[in-house]
Amino acid sequence: MEERQEPVRMCVVCRRRFAKSRLLRHVSASEGVGNGLEADEAQTRPGRGWYVCDDPNCRARFEGMKFRRKSHKGRKNG
Ligand SMILES: [Zn+2]
């Protein structure tokens, strides 16, 4: 059996699936850092990972997304 498929992960922005090596992994950052996540380029850090593909639009949108542990309050309409 020659099934050495690379693991696939979903981009959290566009929700398309990519081989893990094409995605940039992020993990929870210290409180107050960036958007709540920081890049884990070596992909070795523990905890849940968030993956973003290499599409510049996804990278830009990801930067603007907020990742907080607190549940959100005051949702806008919609
Ligand atoms: Zn994407």
PDB file of the backbone (N, CA, C, O) and the ligand in Angstrom, with CONECT records:
HET     ZN  A 101       1
ATOM      1  N   MET A   1       0.843  -1.200   0.000  1.00  0.00           N
ATOM      2  CA  MET A   1       0.000   0.000   0.000  1.00  0.00           C
ATOM      3  C   MET A   1       0.876   1.247   0.000  1.00  0.00           C
ATOM      4  O   MET A   1       1.686   1.442   0.906  1.00  0.00           O
ATOM      5  N   GLU A   2       0.719   2.065  -0.985  1.00  0.00           N
ATOM      6  CA  GLU A   2       1.495   3.299  -1.069  1.00  0.00           C
ATOM      7  C   GLU A   2       0.593   4.481  -0.802  1.00  0.00           C
ATOM      8  O   GLU A   2       0.281   5.255  -1.707  1.00  0.00           O
ATOM      9  N   GLU A   3       0.185   4.615   0.420  1.00  0.00           N
ATOM     10  CA  GLU A   3      -0.679   5.753   0.733  1.00  0.00           C
ATOM     11  C   GLU A   3      -0.035   6.645   1.758  1.00  0.00           C
ATOM     12  O   GLU A   3      -0.433   6.694   2.922  1.00  0.00           O
ATOM     13  N   ARG A   4       0.964   7.342   1.295  1.00  0.00           N
ATOM     14  CA  ARG A   4       1.635   8.248   2.215  1.00  0.00           C
ATOM     15  C   ARG A   4       1.148   9.659   1.962  1.00  0.00           C
ATOM     16  O   ARG A   4       1.915  10.540   1.574  1.00  0.00           O
ATOM     17  N   GLN A   5      -0.113   9.852   2.185  1.00  0.00           N
ATOM     18  CA  GLN A   5      -0.665  11.179   1.966  1.00  0.00           C
ATOM     19  C   GLN A   5      -0.312  12.102   3.107  1.00  0.00           C
ATOM     20  O   GLN A   5      -0.299  11.726   4.280  1.00  0.00           O
ATOM     21  N   GLU A   6      -0.031  13.312   2.715  1.00  0.00           N
ATOM     22  CA  GLU A   6       0.284  14.303   3.717  1.00  0.00           C
ATOM     23  C   GLU A   6      -0.982  14.659   4.481  1.00  0.00           C
ATOM     24  O   GLU A   6      -2.073  14.663   3.909  1.00  0.00           O
ATOM     25  N   PRO A   7      -0.846  14.958   5.764  1.00  0.00           N
ATOM     26  CA  PRO A   7      -2.030  15.383   6.502  1.00  0.00           C
ATOM     27  C   PRO A   7      -2.624  16.653   5.896  1.00  0.00           C
ATOM     28  O   PRO A   7      -1.900  17.517   5.402  1.00  0.00           O
ATOM     29  N   VAL A   8      -3.906  16.746   5.941  1.00  0.00           N
ATOM     30  CA  VAL A   8      -4.600  17.897   5.367  1.00  0.00           C
ATOM     31  C   VAL A   8      -5.255  18.684   6.493  1.00  0.00           C
ATOM     32  O   VAL A   8      -5.824  18.114   7.424  1.00  0.00           O
ATOM     33  N   ARG A   9      -5.166  19.977   6.389  1.00  0.00           N
ATOM     34  CA  ARG A   9      -5.799  20.850   7.364  1.00  0.00           C
ATOM     35  C   ARG A   9      -6.626  21.896   6.637  1.00  0.00           C
ATOM     36  O   ARG A   9      -6.419  22.172   5.456  1.00  0.00           O
ATOM     37  N   MET A  10      -7.562  22.465   7.369  1.00  0.00           N
ATOM     38  CA  MET A  10      -8.448  23.440   6.766  1.00  0.00           C
ATOM     39  C   MET A  10      -7.998  24.851   7.114  1.00  0.00           C
ATOM     40  O   MET A  10      -7.669  25.144   8.263  1.00  0.00           O
ATOM     41  N   CYS A  11      -7.987  25.703   6.128  1.00  0.00           N
ATOM     42  CA  CYS A  11      -7.707  27.112   6.367  1.00  0.00           C
ATOM     43  C   CYS A  11      -8.883  27.706   7.129  1.00  0.00           C
ATOM     44  O   CYS A  11     -10.034  27.545   6.723  1.00  0.00           O
ATOM     45  N   VAL A  12      -8.598  28.393   8.231  1.00  0.00           N
ATOM     46  CA  VAL A  12      -9.694  28.912   9.051  1.00  0.00           C
ATOM     47  C   VAL A  12     -10.405  30.082   8.394  1.00  0.00           C
ATOM     48  O   VAL A  12     -11.491  30.469   8.825  1.00  0.00           O
ATOM     49  N   VAL A  13      -9.807  30.645   7.359  1.00  0.00           N
ATOM     50  CA  VAL A  13     -10.419  31.796   6.697  1.00  0.00           C
ATOM     51  C   VAL A  13     -11.310  31.347   5.545  1.00  0.00           C
ATOM     52  O   VAL A  13     -12.506  31.637   5.539  1.00  0.00           O
ATOM     53  N   CYS A  14     -10.746  30.650   4.580  1.00  0.00           N
ATOM     54  CA  CYS A  14     -11.516  30.288   3.393  1.00  0.00           C
ATOM     55  C   CYS A  14     -12.129  28.892   3.504  1.00  0.00           C
ATOM     56  O   CYS A  14     -12.976  28.512   2.696  1.00  0.00           O
ATOM     57  N   ARG A  15     -11.692  28.132   4.512  1.00  0.00           N
ATOM     58  CA  ARG A  15     -12.226  26.796   4.769  1.00  0.00           C
ATOM     59  C   ARG A  15     -11.967  25.809   3.639  1.00  0.00           C
ATOM     60  O   ARG A  15     -12.657  24.797   3.510  1.00  0.00           O
ATOM     61  N   ARG A  16     -10.984  26.112   2.838  1.00  0.00           N
ATOM     62  CA  ARG A  16     -10.538  25.117   1.873  1.00  0.00           C
ATOM     63  C   ARG A  16      -9.499  24.238   2.552  1.00  0.00           C
ATOM     64  O   ARG A  16      -8.917  24.608   3.572  1.00  0.00           O
ATOM     65  N   ARG A  17      -9.283  23.080   1.974  1.00  0.00           N
ATOM     66  CA  ARG A  17      -8.331  22.151   2.574  1.00  0.00           C
ATOM     67  C   ARG A  17      -7.035  22.139   1.790  1.00  0.00           C
ATOM     68  O   ARG A  17      -7.017  22.195   0.560  1.00  0.00           O
ATOM     69  N   PHE A  18      -5.953  22.065   2.546  1.00  0.00           N
ATOM     70  CA  PHE A  18      -4.632  22.056   1.933  1.00  0.00           C
ATOM     71  C   PHE A  18      -3.745  21.073   2.671  1.00  0.00           C
ATOM     72  O   PHE A  18      -3.998  20.724   3.824  1.00  0.00           O
ATOM     73  N   ALA A  19      -2.695  20.629   1.979  1.00  0.00           N
ATOM     74  CA  ALA A  19      -1.669  19.854   2.658  1.00  0.00           C
ATOM     75  C   ALA A  19      -1.085  20.717   3.775  1.00  0.00           C
ATOM     76  O   ALA A  19      -0.872  21.919   3.617  1.00  0.00           O
ATOM     77  N   LYS A  20      -0.842  20.084   4.869  1.00  0.00           N
ATOM     78  CA  LYS A  20      -0.419  20.815   6.053  1.00  0.00           C
ATOM     79  C   LYS A  20       0.800  21.701   5.796  1.00  0.00           C
ATOM     80  O   LYS A  20       0.923  22.779   6.377  1.00  0.00           O
ATOM     81  N   SER A  21       1.692  21.248   4.932  1.00  0.00           N
ATOM     82  CA  SER A  21       2.914  22.011   4.680  1.00  0.00           C
ATOM     83  C   SER A  21       2.644  23.322   3.953  1.00  0.00           C
ATOM     84  O   SER A  21       3.500  24.206   3.928  1.00  0.00           O
ATOM     85  N   ARG A  22       1.477  23.451   3.369  1.00  0.00           N
ATOM     86  CA  ARG A  22       1.155  24.700   2.676  1.00  0.00           C
ATOM     87  C   ARG A  22       0.477  25.704   3.589  1.00  0.00           C
ATOM     88  O   ARG A  22       0.222  26.844   3.200  1.00  0.00           O
ATOM     89  N   LEU A  23       0.194  25.276   4.788  1.00  0.00           N
ATOM     90  CA  LEU A  23      -0.505  26.148   5.724  1.00  0.00           C
ATOM     91  C   LEU A  23       0.445  26.650   6.792  1.00  0.00           C
ATOM     92  O   LEU A  23       1.415  25.987   7.158  1.00  0.00           O
ATOM     93  N   LEU A  24       0.140  27.832   7.276  1.00  0.00           N
ATOM     94  CA  LEU A  24       0.926  28.379   8.372  1.00  0.00           C
ATOM     95  C   LEU A  24       0.152  28.148   9.667  1.00  0.00           C
ATOM     96  O   LEU A  24      -0.994  28.573   9.816  1.00  0.00           O
ATOM     97  N   ARG A  25       0.804  27.473  10.582  1.00  0.00           N
ATOM     98  CA  ARG A  25       0.138  27.137  11.839  1.00  0.00           C
ATOM     99  C   ARG A  25       0.260  28.289  12.834  1.00  0.00           C
ATOM    100  O   ARG A  25       1.293  28.953  12.916  1.00  0.00           O
ATOM    101  N   HIS A  26      -0.801  28.507  13.575  1.00  0.00           N
ATOM    102  CA  HIS A  26      -0.778  29.490  14.656  1.00  0.00           C
ATOM    103  C   HIS A  26      -1.285  28.822  15.926  1.00  0.00           C
ATOM    104  O   HIS A  26      -2.085  27.889  15.881  1.00  0.00           O
ATOM    105  N   VAL A  27      -0.808  29.314  17.041  1.00  0.00           N
ATOM    106  CA  VAL A  27      -1.289  28.830  18.331  1.00  0.00           C
ATOM    107  C   VAL A  27      -1.670  30.034  19.179  1.00  0.00           C
ATOM    108  O   VAL A  27      -1.348  31.173  18.843  1.00  0.00           O
ATOM    109  N   SER A  28      -2.355  29.769  20.274  1.00  0.00           N
ATOM    110  CA  SER A  28      -2.750  30.854  21.160  1.00  0.00           C
ATOM    111  C   SER A  28      -1.529  31.630  21.633  1.00  0.00           C
ATOM    112  O   SER A  28      -0.520  31.056  22.044  1.00  0.00           O
ATOM    113  N   ALA A  29      -1.649  32.925  21.563  1.00  0.00           N
ATOM    114  CA  ALA A  29      -0.552  33.789  21.992  1.00  0.00           C
ATOM    115  C   ALA A  29      -0.791  34.224  23.431  1.00  0.00           C
ATOM    116  O   ALA A  29      -1.865  34.027  24.000  1.00  0.00           O
ATOM    117  N   SER A  30       0.246  34.819  23.993  1.00  0.00           N
ATOM    118  CA  SER A  30       0.078  35.415  25.305  1.00  0.00           C
ATOM    119  C   SER A  30      -0.991  36.501  25.224  1.00  0.00           C
ATOM    120  O   SER A  30      -1.264  37.059  24.162  1.00  0.00           O
ATOM    121  N   GLU A  31      -1.570  36.772  26.352  1.00  0.00           N
ATOM    122  CA  GLU A  31      -2.638  37.768  26.389  1.00  0.00           C
ATOM    123  C   GLU A  31      -2.167  39.080  25.770  1.00  0.00           C
ATOM    124  O   GLU A  31      -1.092  39.582  26.099  1.00  0.00           O
ATOM    125  N   GLY A  32      -2.973  39.623  24.880  1.00  0.00           N
ATOM    126  CA  GLY A  32      -2.662  40.943  24.345  1.00  0.00           C
ATOM    127  C   GLY A  32      -1.700  40.963  23.168  1.00  0.00           C
ATOM    128  O   GLY A  32      -1.315  42.034  22.699  1.00  0.00           O
ATOM    129  N   VAL A  33      -1.315  39.807  22.695  1.00  0.00           N
ATOM    130  CA  VAL A  33      -0.397  39.774  21.550  1.00  0.00           C
ATOM    131  C   VAL A  33      -1.190  39.659  20.255  1.00  0.00           C
ATOM    132  O   VAL A  33      -2.006  38.752  20.092  1.00  0.00           O
ATOM    133  N   GLY A  34      -0.948  40.563  19.360  1.00  0.00           N
ATOM    134  CA  GLY A  34      -1.549  40.508  18.029  1.00  0.00           C
ATOM    135  C   GLY A  34      -3.045  40.274  18.081  1.00  0.00           C
ATOM    136  O   GLY A  34      -3.754  40.940  18.836  1.00  0.00           O
ATOM    137  N   ASN A  35      -3.526  39.344  17.295  1.00  0.00           N
ATOM    138  CA  ASN A  35      -4.953  39.062  17.264  1.00  0.00           C
ATOM    139  C   ASN A  35      -5.299  37.903  18.191  1.00  0.00           C
ATOM    140  O   ASN A  35      -6.384  37.330  18.091  1.00  0.00           O
ATOM    141  N   GLY A  36      -4.400  37.561  19.074  1.00  0.00           N
ATOM    142  CA  GLY A  36      -4.656  36.474  20.006  1.00  0.00           C
ATOM    143  C   GLY A  36      -3.926  35.194  19.635  1.00  0.00           C
ATOM    144  O   GLY A  36      -3.875  34.241  20.413  1.00  0.00           O
ATOM    145  N   LEU A  37      -3.365  35.191  18.436  1.00  0.00           N
ATOM    146  CA  LEU A  37      -2.615  34.023  17.984  1.00  0.00           C
ATOM    147  C   LEU A  37      -1.232  34.453  17.547  1.00  0.00           C
ATOM    148  O   LEU A  37      -1.013  35.607  17.179  1.00  0.00           O
ATOM    149  N   GLU A  38      -0.318  33.534  17.590  1.00  0.00           N
ATOM    150  CA  GLU A  38       0.984  33.821  17.007  1.00  0.00           C
ATOM    151  C   GLU A  38       1.429  32.646  16.154  1.00  0.00           C
ATOM    152  O   GLU A  38       1.045  31.501  16.391  1.00  0.00           O
ATOM    153  N   ALA A  39       2.239  32.950  15.167  1.00  0.00           N
ATOM    154  CA  ALA A  39       2.671  31.932  14.219  1.00  0.00           C
ATOM    155  C   ALA A  39       3.546  30.896  14.906  1.00  0.00           C
ATOM    156  O   ALA A  39       4.364  31.205  15.773  1.00  0.00           O
ATOM    157  N   ASP A  40       3.344  29.681  14.492  1.00  0.00           N
ATOM    158  CA  ASP A  40       4.154  28.576  15.003  1.00  0.00           C
ATOM    159  C   ASP A  40       4.831  27.949  13.787  1.00  0.00           C
ATOM    160  O   ASP A  40       4.402  26.913  13.279  1.00  0.00           O
ATOM    161  N   GLU A  41       5.877  28.592  13.345  1.00  0.00           N
ATOM    162  CA  GLU A  41       6.467  28.185  12.071  1.00  0.00           C
ATOM    163  C   GLU A  41       7.064  26.795  12.101  1.00  0.00           C
ATOM    164  O   GLU A  41       7.082  26.096  11.087  1.00  0.00           O
ATOM    165  N   ALA A  42       7.551  26.395  13.258  1.00  0.00           N
ATOM    166  CA  ALA A  42       8.121  25.051  13.355  1.00  0.00           C
ATOM    167  C   ALA A  42       7.031  23.986  13.538  1.00  0.00           C
ATOM    168  O   ALA A  42       7.305  22.788  13.468  1.00  0.00           O
ATOM    169  N   GLN A  43       5.799  24.437  13.771  1.00  0.00           N
ATOM    170  CA  GLN A  43       4.653  23.536  13.941  1.00  0.00           C
ATOM    171  C   GLN A  43       4.877  22.523  15.050  1.00  0.00           C
ATOM    172  O   GLN A  43       4.477  21.365  14.932  1.00  0.00           O
ATOM    173  N   THR A  44       5.508  22.953  16.111  1.00  0.00           N
ATOM    174  CA  THR A  44       5.829  22.022  17.191  1.00  0.00           C
ATOM    175  C   THR A  44       5.184  22.403  18.511  1.00  0.00           C
ATOM    176  O   THR A  44       5.289  21.666  19.491  1.00  0.00           O
ATOM    177  N   ARG A  45       4.523  23.541  18.542  1.00  0.00           N
ATOM    178  CA  ARG A  45       4.007  23.992  19.829  1.00  0.00           C
ATOM    179  C   ARG A  45       2.728  23.271  20.201  1.00  0.00           C
ATOM    180  O   ARG A  45       1.913  22.935  19.342  1.00  0.00           O
ATOM    181  N   PRO A  46       2.564  23.037  21.497  1.00  0.00           N
ATOM    182  CA  PRO A  46       1.399  22.272  21.936  1.00  0.00           C
ATOM    183  C   PRO A  46       0.127  23.094  21.851  1.00  0.00           C
ATOM    184  O   PRO A  46       0.159  24.315  21.693  1.00  0.00           O
ATOM    185  N   GLY A  47      -0.956  22.417  21.958  1.00  0.00           N
ATOM    186  CA  GLY A  47      -2.236  23.108  21.965  1.00  0.00           C
ATOM    187  C   GLY A  47      -2.879  23.096  20.602  1.00  0.00           C
ATOM    188  O   GLY A  47      -2.346  22.576  19.622  1.00  0.00           O
ATOM    189  N   ARG A  48      -4.031  23.683  20.589  1.00  0.00           N
ATOM    190  CA  ARG A  48      -4.791  23.724  19.360  1.00  0.00           C
ATOM    191  C   ARG A  48      -4.106  24.598  18.331  1.00  0.00           C
ATOM    192  O   ARG A  48      -3.568  25.650  18.678  1.00  0.00           O
ATOM    193  N   GLY A  49      -4.112  24.190  17.083  1.00  0.00           N
ATOM    194  CA  GLY A  49      -3.538  25.000  16.022  1.00  0.00           C
ATOM    195  C   GLY A  49      -4.614  25.568  15.119  1.00  0.00           C
ATOM    196  O   GLY A  49      -5.642  24.940  14.864  1.00  0.00           O
ATOM    197  N   TRP A  50      -4.349  26.759  14.649  1.00  0.00           N
ATOM    198  CA  TRP A  50      -5.190  27.375  13.623  1.00  0.00           C
ATOM    199  C   TRP A  50      -4.333  27.479  12.376  1.00  0.00           C
ATOM    200  O   TRP A  50      -3.182  27.909  12.442  1.00  0.00           O
ATOM    201  N   TYR A  51      -4.885  27.092  11.254  1.00  0.00           N
ATOM    202  CA  TYR A  51      -4.092  27.070  10.028  1.00  0.00           C
ATOM    203  C   TYR A  51      -4.634  28.066   9.019  1.00  0.00           C
ATOM    204  O   TYR A  51      -5.843  28.209   8.834  1.00  0.00           O
ATOM    205  N   VAL A  52      -3.707  28.741   8.379  1.00  0.00           N
ATOM    206  CA  VAL A  52      -4.071  29.692   7.337  1.00  0.00           C
ATOM    207  C   VAL A  52      -3.303  29.329   6.081  1.00  0.00           C
ATOM    208  O   VAL A  52      -2.113  29.021   6.141  1.00  0.00           O
ATOM    209  N   CYS A  53      -3.981  29.365   4.944  1.00  0.00           N
ATOM    210  CA  CYS A  53      -3.310  29.003   3.705  1.00  0.00           C
ATOM    211  C   CYS A  53      -2.421  30.146   3.230  1.00  0.00           C
ATOM    212  O   CYS A  53      -2.340  31.193   3.872  1.00  0.00           O
ATOM    213  N   ASP A  54      -1.763  29.934   2.106  1.00  0.00           N
ATOM    214  CA  ASP A  54      -0.801  30.941   1.653  1.00  0.00           C
ATOM    215  C   ASP A  54      -1.415  31.994   0.731  1.00  0.00           C
ATOM    216  O   ASP A  54      -0.702  32.765   0.088  1.00  0.00           O
ATOM    217  N   ASP A  55      -2.717  32.012   0.678  1.00  0.00           N
ATOM    218  CA  ASP A  55      -3.381  33.053  -0.092  1.00  0.00           C
ATOM    219  C   ASP A  55      -3.258  34.390   0.644  1.00  0.00           C
ATOM    220  O   ASP A  55      -3.635  34.489   1.812  1.00  0.00           O
ATOM    221  N   PRO A  56      -2.733  35.418  -0.031  1.00  0.00           N
ATOM    222  CA  PRO A  56      -2.554  36.713   0.649  1.00  0.00           C
ATOM    223  C   PRO A  56      -3.854  37.266   1.219  1.00  0.00           C
ATOM    224  O   PRO A  56      -3.841  37.931   2.255  1.00  0.00           O
ATOM    225  N   ASN A  57      -4.959  37.002   0.564  1.00  0.00           N
ATOM    226  CA  ASN A  57      -6.238  37.475   1.088  1.00  0.00           C
ATOM    227  C   ASN A  57      -6.564  36.813   2.414  1.00  0.00           C
ATOM    228  O   ASN A  57      -7.072  37.457   3.332  1.00  0.00           O
ATOM    229  N   CYS A  58      -6.273  35.544   2.510  1.00  0.00           N
ATOM    230  CA  CYS A  58      -6.524  34.832   3.755  1.00  0.00           C
ATOM    231  C   CYS A  58      -5.590  35.337   4.851  1.00  0.00           C
ATOM    232  O   CYS A  58      -6.001  35.515   5.998  1.00  0.00           O
ATOM    233  N   ARG A  59      -4.343  35.564   4.490  1.00  0.00           N
ATOM    234  CA  ARG A  59      -3.400  36.081   5.487  1.00  0.00           C
ATOM    235  C   ARG A  59      -3.878  37.420   6.022  1.00  0.00           C
ATOM    236  O   ARG A  59      -3.835  37.672   7.226  1.00  0.00           O
ATOM    237  N   ALA A  60      -4.332  38.272   5.119  1.00  0.00           N
ATOM    238  CA  ALA A  60      -4.780  39.599   5.537  1.00  0.00           C
ATOM    239  C   ALA A  60      -6.031  39.502   6.402  1.00  0.00           C
ATOM    240  O   ALA A  60      -6.135  40.164   7.434  1.00  0.00           O
ATOM    241  N   ARG A  61      -6.966  38.683   5.978  1.00  0.00           N
ATOM    242  CA  ARG A  61      -8.195  38.549   6.762  1.00  0.00           C
ATOM    243  C   ARG A  61      -7.912  37.911   8.105  1.00  0.00           C
ATOM    244  O   ARG A  61      -8.524  38.263   9.114  1.00  0.00           O
ATOM    245  N   PHE A  62      -6.995  36.986   8.113  1.00  0.00           N
ATOM    246  CA  PHE A  62      -6.654  36.313   9.364  1.00  0.00           C
ATOM    247  C   PHE A  62      -6.104  37.310  10.373  1.00  0.00           C
ATOM    248  O   PHE A  62      -6.426  37.246  11.559  1.00  0.00           O
ATOM    249  N   GLU A  63      -5.274  38.228   9.898  1.00  0.00           N
ATOM    250  CA  GLU A  63      -4.719  39.244  10.791  1.00  0.00           C
ATOM    251  C   GLU A  63      -5.828  40.041  11.466  1.00  0.00           C
ATOM    252  O   GLU A  63      -5.707  40.460  12.617  1.00  0.00           O
ATOM    253  N   GLY A  64      -6.902  40.238  10.728  1.00  0.00           N
ATOM    254  CA  GLY A  64      -7.996  41.046  11.262  1.00  0.00           C
ATOM    255  C   GLY A  64      -8.971  40.276  12.131  1.00  0.00           C
ATOM    256  O   GLY A  64      -9.836  40.867  12.777  1.00  0.00           O
ATOM    257  N   MET A  65      -8.835  38.968  12.147  1.00  0.00           N
ATOM    258  CA  MET A  65      -9.740  38.154  12.956  1.00  0.00           C
ATOM    259  C   MET A  65      -9.275  38.190  14.407  1.00  0.00           C
ATOM    260  O   MET A  65      -8.082  38.282  14.696  1.00  0.00           O
ATOM    261  N   LYS A  66     -10.232  38.115  15.293  1.00  0.00           N
ATOM    262  CA  LYS A  66      -9.900  38.136  16.708  1.00  0.00           C
ATOM    263  C   LYS A  66     -10.046  36.746  17.304  1.00  0.00           C
ATOM    264  O   LYS A  66     -11.053  36.067  17.099  1.00  0.00           O
ATOM    265  N   PHE A  67      -9.048  36.345  18.027  1.00  0.00           N
ATOM    266  CA  PHE A  67      -9.103  35.058  18.694  1.00  0.00           C
ATOM    267  C   PHE A  67      -8.928  35.284  20.180  1.00  0.00           C
ATOM    268  O   PHE A  67      -7.813  35.421  20.683  1.00  0.00           O
ATOM    269  N   ARG A  68     -10.020  35.320  20.848  1.00  0.00           N
ATOM    270  CA  ARG A  68      -9.990  35.535  22.280  1.00  0.00           C
ATOM    271  C   ARG A  68     -10.602  34.333  22.967  1.00  0.00           C
ATOM    272  O   ARG A  68     -11.483  33.666  22.426  1.00  0.00           O
ATOM    273  N   ARG A  69     -10.130  34.075  24.141  1.00  0.00           N
ATOM    274  CA  ARG A  69     -10.701  32.950  24.875  1.00  0.00           C
ATOM    275  C   ARG A  69     -12.058  33.284  25.452  1.00  0.00           C
ATOM    276  O   ARG A  69     -12.922  32.418  25.589  1.00  0.00           O
ATOM    277  N   LYS A  70     -12.237  34.554  25.791  1.00  0.00           N
ATOM    278  CA  LYS A  70     -13.520  34.953  26.362  1.00  0.00           C
ATOM    279  C   LYS A  70     -14.622  34.784  25.328  1.00  0.00           C
ATOM    280  O   LYS A  70     -14.409  34.958  24.128  1.00  0.00           O
ATOM    281  N   SER A  71     -15.782  34.446  25.814  1.00  0.00           N
ATOM    282  CA  SER A  71     -16.907  34.372  24.891  1.00  0.00           C
ATOM    283  C   SER A  71     -17.274  35.788  24.482  1.00  0.00           C
ATOM    284  O   SER A  71     -17.162  36.729  25.267  1.00  0.00           O
ATOM    285  N   HIS A  72     -17.708  35.918  23.258  1.00  0.00           N
ATOM    286  CA  HIS A  72     -17.962  37.289  22.849  1.00  0.00           C
ATOM    287  C   HIS A  72     -19.291  37.798  23.318  1.00  0.00           C
ATOM    288  O   HIS A  72     -20.309  37.106  23.315  1.00  0.00           O
ATOM    289  N   LYS A  73     -19.233  39.015  23.712  1.00  0.00           N
ATOM    290  CA  LYS A  73     -20.435  39.726  24.116  1.00  0.00           C
ATOM    291  C   LYS A  73     -20.686  40.824  23.088  1.00  0.00           C
ATOM    292  O   LYS A  73     -19.811  41.191  22.303  1.00  0.00           O
ATOM    293  N   GLY A  74     -21.898  41.325  23.124  1.00  0.00           N
ATOM    294  CA  GLY A  74     -22.205  42.469  22.281  1.00  0.00           C
ATOM    295  C   GLY A  74     -22.038  42.186  20.810  1.00  0.00           C
ATOM    296  O   GLY A  74     -21.430  42.965  20.077  1.00  0.00           O
ATOM    297  N   ARG A  75     -22.579  41.075  20.389  1.00  0.00           N
ATOM    298  CA  ARG A  75     -22.517  40.783  18.960  1.00  0.00           C
ATOM    299  C   ARG A  75     -23.296  41.819  18.180  1.00  0.00           C
ATOM    300  O   ARG A  75     -24.346  42.298  18.609  1.00  0.00           O
ATOM    301  N   LYS A  76     -22.759  42.148  17.035  1.00  0.00           N
ATOM    302  CA  LYS A  76     -23.490  43.068  16.192  1.00  0.00           C
ATOM    303  C   LYS A  76     -24.636  42.331  15.525  1.00  0.00           C
ATOM    304  O   LYS A  76     -24.705  41.102  15.540  1.00  0.00           O
ATOM    305  N   ASN A  77     -25.508  43.090  14.957  1.00  0.00           N
ATOM    306  CA  ASN A  77     -26.666  42.508  14.280  1.00  0.00           C
ATOM    307  C   ASN A  77     -26.224  41.485  13.246  1.00  0.00           C
ATOM    308  O   ASN A  77     -25.229  41.670  12.544  1.00  0.00           O
ATOM    309  N   GLY A  78     -26.974  40.423  13.173  1.00  0.00           N
ATOM    310  CA  GLY A  78     -26.650  39.445  12.156  1.00  0.00           C
ATOM    311  C   GLY A  78     -26.313  38.181  12.843  1.00  0.00           C
ATOM    312  O   GLY A  78     -25.999  37.187  12.188  1.00  0.00           O
TER     313      GLY A  78
HETATM  314 ZN    ZN A 101      -7.392  30.349   2.971  1.00  0.00          ZN2+
END
